[in-house]
């Protein structure tokens, strides 16, 4: 049976990548026309070094793989991979005509 969660229940949930790394906590869900468009995530201090010291990111909902006791996001949605040294304010993650961006806060 499918259990439907309220948006308010997801605030503060821990966020992990699909590779099992702790990423942060949900701060906010951004809605457009009563549908989740993106998630604002406060990133963990351990991940901040990969994102140039950023405190948070906005991840489009298309990169969320699961919502339950924790939130699982695709590692491909992260704006930087290990070893990169530069940080851009916004990283374009366009997908076949649909504009999607991860915004570094």
Backbone torsions as a table, in degrees:
resi	resn	phi	psi	omega
1	UNK	NA	135.1	179.9
2	UNK	-78.7	124.2	177.5
3	UNK	-102.2	120.7	-178.5
4	UNK	-88.5	131.9	179.4
5	UNK	-101.4	147.6	172.7
6	UNK	-82.5	148.3	178.1
7	UNK	-57.5	-39.7	-178.2
8	UNK	-62.4	-24.8	178.5
9	UNK	-74.7	-18.0	-177.9
10	UNK	-87.0	-18.2	-179.3
11	UNK	-65.1	128.8	-179.4
12	UNK	89.2	-5.5	178.4
13	UNK	-67.5	146.8	177.5
14	UNK	-74.5	145.1	-178.7
15	UNK	-117.2	130.1	178.1
16	UNK	-123.3	153.8	173.8
17	UNK	-82.7	165.4	179.2
18	UNK	-69.3	-6.6	174.6
19	UNK	-97.2	2.6	175.5
20	UNK	93.6	4.6	179.6
21	UNK	-82.5	137.2	174.9
22	UNK	-70.3	129.1	-176.3
23	UNK	-109.0	-38.5	-179.1
24	UNK	161.7	-151.2	-179.5
25	UNK	-133.5	148.4	178.4
26	UNK	-71.0	127.0	174.8
27	UNK	-98.5	-35.4	-171.7
28	UNK	-164.5	148.7	171.4
29	UNK	-109.2	129.6	179.6
30	UNK	-96.6	122.6	-176.9
31	UNK	-107.0	144.6	170.9
32	UNK	-134.9	121.5	-179.2
33	UNK	52.3	48.1	177.6
34	UNK	62.6	22.9	175.5
35	UNK	-127.3	145.6	178.1
36	UNK	-70.6	123.7	178.8
37	UNK	-98.1	-41.1	-178.4
38	UNK	-158.5	168.0	-178.9
39	UNK	-124.2	133.2	175.1
40	UNK	-95.2	119.7	-174.9
41	UNK	-115.3	126.9	171.1
42	UNK	-84.5	115.3	-173.6
43	UNK	-79.8	151.5	178.7
44	UNK	-68.7	150.9	-179.0
45	UNK	-60.5	-30.6	179.2
46	UNK	-68.1	-28.1	179.2
47	UNK	-88.7	-17.0	-177.7
48	UNK	-59.3	-31.9	179.9
49	UNK	-66.0	-31.6	178.3
50	UNK	-74.0	-21.3	-177.3
51	UNK	-108.7	23.4	176.3
52	UNK	67.6	28.0	178.3
53	UNK	84.7	9.6	179.7
54	UNK	-63.4	150.4	179.8
55	UNK	-92.4	-17.7	-178.2
56	UNK	-167.9	169.4	177.5
57	UNK	-140.3	160.1	172.0
58	UNK	-112.3	119.8	-176.9
59	UNK	-110.2	125.5	176.9
60	UNK	-59.6	146.5	-177.1
61	UNK	-60.9	-25.7	-179.9
62	UNK	-62.3	-18.6	179.4
63	UNK	-94.5	0.2	177.2
64	UNK	-85.8	123.8	-178.3
65	UNK	-93.2	-30.1	-177.9
66	UNK	-155.9	144.6	174.8
67	UNK	-128.0	119.9	-179.8
68	UNK	-161.0	-129.9	175.6
69	UNK	-64.9	-27.1	173.0
70	UNK	-133.1	167.1	176.2
71	UNK	-107.7	133.4	178.1
72	UNK	-113.6	125.4	179.0
73	UNK	-117.1	154.3	177.9
74	UNK	-71.6	133.3	177.9
75	UNK	-62.6	-25.8	178.0
76	UNK	-63.9	-18.6	-179.4
77	UNK	-79.5	-12.0	-179.3
78	UNK	-74.1	136.4	-175.3
79	UNK	-68.9	-21.8	-178.6
80	UNK	-133.6	147.7	172.7
81	UNK	-107.7	164.9	179.2
82	UNK	-58.5	141.4	177.2
83	UNK	96.6	-18.8	177.5
84	UNK	-79.1	145.0	-174.7
85	UNK	-111.5	-16.0	-177.4
86	UNK	-103.2	153.4	178.6
87	UNK	-125.5	130.7	173.9
88	UNK	-103.4	153.3	-179.5
89	UNK	-64.0	-43.0	179.8
90	UNK	-135.6	133.0	178.9
91	UNK	-107.5	125.7	-178.8
92	UNK	-80.6	124.3	178.2
93	UNK	-121.4	47.3	-176.9
94	UNK	-59.4	141.9	-177.2
95	UNK	-131.8	95.7	175.1
96	UNK	48.3	60.1	174.9
97	UNK	92.5	-20.1	178.5
98	UNK	-98.2	122.6	179.5
99	UNK	-76.0	129.9	176.7
100	UNK	-141.7	137.1	-179.2
101	UNK	-136.2	147.8	169.5
102	UNK	-107.0	119.8	-177.8
103	UNK	-100.1	126.3	177.3
104	UNK	-86.3	124.5	-177.9
105	UNK	-92.6	NA	NA
